[in-house]
Amino acid sequence: ACSETQVMIRFTDPDCINIPNLITPNGDGINDYFDIPCASEHPGSTLVIYNRWGDEVFYTDDFNIKWIGRYRNEDLPVGTYYYVAKINNPEQTVLHGYIYLQR
């Protein structure tokens, strides 16, 4: 299992490393999607999200595309999901942790 990791990344804004661990995609505009702040500043970065069985449920190399708790156009069940983000920076930073999906 992955554990939440806080790694210093050289972003222009020091608040960019505050990665949420909860999403509530209910359309109220609060925590509706998972985002790694400022990752879009590093083109070529990737994000993969897995379910608890290790199945990939989301992949992107475009951080303008946000995960909203869906897979193949279907809502995923409430629960814990795990992410691995490979940031295309000089350090080749890898971030990993969990996201709780609440509906």
C-alpha positions as CSV (number, residue, x, y, z in Angstrom):
1,A,0.0,0.0,0.0
2,C,1.1,3.5,-0.7
3,S,1.6,6.0,2.1
4,E,1.1,9.7,1.8
5,T,4.3,11.5,1.0
6,Q,5.2,15.2,1.3
7,V,8.1,16.0,-1.0
8,M,9.6,19.4,-1.6
9,I,9.1,20.3,-5.2
10,R,10.4,23.5,-6.8
11,F,7.2,25.1,-7.8
12,T,6.8,28.9,-8.2
13,D,4.2,28.9,-5.4
14,P,5.1,27.2,-2.1
15,D,1.4,26.2,-1.5
16,C,1.4,24.0,-4.7
17,I,2.4,20.9,-2.7
18,N,-0.8,20.8,-0.7
19,I,-2.3,17.7,-2.2
20,P,-5.9,16.9,-1.2
21,N,-6.8,13.4,0.1
22,L,-10.6,13.8,-0.2
23,I,-12.8,14.4,-3.2
24,T,-16.6,14.8,-3.1
25,P,-17.7,15.1,-6.7
26,N,-21.2,16.3,-6.1
27,G,-21.2,19.5,-8.2
28,D,-21.1,22.0,-5.4
29,G,-17.7,23.4,-6.5
30,I,-15.9,22.2,-3.4
31,N,-13.5,19.2,-3.6
32,D,-15.3,18.1,-6.8
33,Y,-12.1,16.7,-8.4
34,F,-8.6,15.5,-7.5
35,D,-5.8,17.9,-8.4
36,I,-2.1,18.2,-7.7
37,P,-1.6,21.9,-7.6
38,C,0.9,23.3,-10.0
39,A,1.7,20.0,-11.6
40,S,0.6,21.5,-14.9
41,E,3.7,23.7,-14.7
42,H,5.7,20.6,-15.5
43,P,4.6,19.3,-19.0
44,G,5.3,15.6,-19.3
45,S,4.2,14.8,-15.8
46,T,1.8,11.8,-15.3
47,L,-0.8,10.8,-12.8
48,V,-2.2,7.3,-12.3
49,I,-5.0,6.5,-9.9
50,Y,-5.6,2.9,-8.7
51,N,-8.5,1.2,-6.8
52,R,-7.8,-0.9,-3.8
53,W,-7.1,-4.0,-5.9
54,G,-4.4,-2.2,-7.8
55,D,-6.5,-1.7,-11.0
56,E,-5.8,1.5,-12.9
57,V,-8.9,3.6,-13.0
58,F,-7.4,6.9,-14.3
59,Y,-4.4,8.0,-16.2
60,T,-3.4,11.4,-17.5
61,D,-0.4,13.2,-18.8
62,D,-2.4,16.4,-19.1
63,F,-2.9,18.0,-15.6
64,N,-5.7,20.2,-17.0
65,I,-7.8,16.9,-17.0
66,K,-9.1,16.3,-13.5
67,W,-10.2,13.0,-11.9
68,I,-13.8,13.3,-10.8
69,G,-14.2,9.8,-9.4
70,R,-15.3,8.1,-12.6
71,Y,-14.0,5.2,-14.7
72,R,-15.3,4.5,-18.2
73,N,-18.0,7.1,-17.7
74,E,-19.4,5.4,-14.6
75,D,-19.2,6.7,-11.0
76,L,-16.8,4.7,-8.9
77,P,-17.9,3.5,-5.5
78,V,-17.1,5.4,-2.3
79,G,-13.7,4.3,-0.9
80,T,-10.0,4.8,-0.9
81,Y,-8.0,5.1,-4.1
82,Y,-4.3,5.5,-4.5
83,Y,-2.3,7.8,-6.7
84,V,1.2,7.9,-8.2
85,A,2.3,11.2,-9.8
86,K,5.6,11.4,-11.6
87,I,6.5,15.1,-11.9
88,N,8.7,16.0,-14.8
89,N,11.1,18.3,-12.9
90,P,14.9,18.1,-12.6
91,E,14.5,15.8,-9.5
92,Q,12.0,13.5,-11.3
93,T,9.9,13.7,-8.2
94,V,7.4,10.8,-7.5
95,L,4.5,11.6,-5.3
96,H,2.1,8.9,-4.0
97,G,-0.6,8.7,-1.5
98,Y,-4.3,8.1,-1.1
99,I,-7.6,9.8,-2.0
100,Y,-10.9,9.1,-0.3
101,L,-13.8,9.3,-2.6
102,Q,-17.0,10.4,-0.8
103,R,-20.3,10.8,-2.6
